[in-house]
Each structure stands twice: as C-alpha cells, then as structure tokens.
C-alpha cells in the first residue's frame, strides 16, 4: 500500500497551528449571585461529562487528510493480448462424416466425433484470436460469428449435427461463406481452415476459384483432408476424399494441406496449425493501482455525523 500524494499529510497539524496562532475564543457566561448563607448549605455536585465532539472532530480531520493523501494498493491482472488474427473454421457435415473409421480412447468413433474433439481443443487454445465457424453440407451457414468467446465457438462445434445443412458436400459454398466473413474483417491476419472428407458435389463454383478470390483479398487457406481413402490412391473407393482439390485450394491461397487418416494424424494436424498460426506469447501481468480513498472519506463523514448528534445543547 502507498499514498498517491503523501505530502498532504503535512496538513495534519493544521488545526493545532490555527489554535496556537489565533487568540482564544472567549464565550460570555451568565452569572447568578447567590447569598452566602445558601452556599453553606449547598451540596457538592458532579461536573458534566466532557463532550466527545472534539475527539470525533479530531478523528474526522485525520481521516479526511488520509483520504486526500490518496491511499492505494497495487493489483495485477492477466492481460490477454489480441493477436490480430481472425480464423474461420469451415467444417464439413456431409453424410460421409458418419463413417466410424477413427479411434478415440480405444473406441471406434465417427469422423465427425473425432473432428469435434480435435477442433474444440484447437479453438480453446487460440487465446487472443477471433474464431468463427461455418458449417456446410449441401448448403452452408454461419454457426458462430467471429468472436473472442472461444467457449461459445467450441460449444457450437459440439452441437453440430449431420443433416442440419443437407447431406451433400458443397465445399465451394462453405469456403465462399468463410471468405465472405473474413472480407469484412480488417485484421492483419485472416485465415480459413477447411475440413472436408469428400468431393465437392454441390458447390455453385469450383473450390479453386474461391481460393483465388481469397488470395486476391490477402486471405490464407489451410485445408484438412479427412478419411483413410482418397481419389489419388483409391479412385474407386466409396467416400474417398478429393485430396487434389484440397491441395490446389491450399496452394492457391498460400496455405498448407494436412492429410488426416487417423486420430494421430488429426492431433498432429492441430499441432502443426498452431505452429503455422502461433497464438500470442505469454505477456507479463498488467499492474495497476486501486484507490482506497473512499473508505477513510466514509469514516470521516460518519465521525462528523456522530459529533453533530452528540453535541451538547
């Protein structure tokens, strides 16, 4: 604890100095002449008690000076610096995401459940970034606008269900909606992370054309190709992912392609994204002074009120 203006304490002896310099106050007193024989029969009495008003007035002055001196205590707060980066996740909710070919905690899970777990962890680790979520199937819509509320985005990911946006795979539409959201942003770093496990079957424009548009606006796109099979190695496989298109999208928009075949690849992808798009480093806590003058000021007012109540008539 310290004082903002410790020199104010020099005012403490001011009332004594005034009393010493000014002449004493003489109050006229009424006198009553009593015959001498009455005094012989007078009984000794008790003097009236000393009023507490002077003591309370002195205490009030002390508290007032302390309040004027500005007592304060140092506090610190953890600062969450803004990274200047906006990230939109474009999550594929097509019917093929129901395939249970991933493993979590030793149990087979669907691609969607595995992606949800990893995406939620990724989002919660992006302190300082604004994160948004676009979901697409046969159609695309914004599930969470760009926000610093990472828990809200993680909850939106958890609540995503296959079928609410159709069962097709409109990669270009999801990518285009994410780009549109970032076009309105003035952040110096704008990134789209596209996660898909299929082939663009419902898009109104080619996904690569959307990537060119993103690159022309200074946006970067990272793509994640989900699933054990792809059209390059097993073109006849059911629900194979179009790795070539996702690679072209990433290369066109200055991003990286991540090939994810299992849960280990999914975890490695999230770690690699963290390295490509680093969060702000740890910042020293912000130190500030919390003023406490109000407490002695309130006690001063209480003392003056008590002095006024106890003042003798």
Secondary structure, 3 states (H helix, E strand, C coil): CEECCHHHHHHCCHHHHHHHHCCCCCCCCCCCCCCHHHHHCCCCCCCCCCCCHHHHHHHHHHHHHHHHHCEEEEEEECCCCCCCEEEEEEEECCHHHHCCCEEECCEEECHHHHHHHHHHHHHHCCCCCEEEEEEECCCEEEEEEEECCHHHHHHHHHHCCCECCECCCCHHHHHHHHHHHHHCCCCCEEEEEEEECCCCCCCCCCHHHHHHHHHHCCCEEEEEEECCCECCCCCCCCCCECHHHHHHHHHHCCCCEEEECCHHHHHHHHHHHHHHCCCCCCCCCEEEEEECHHHHHHHHHHHHHHHHHCCCC
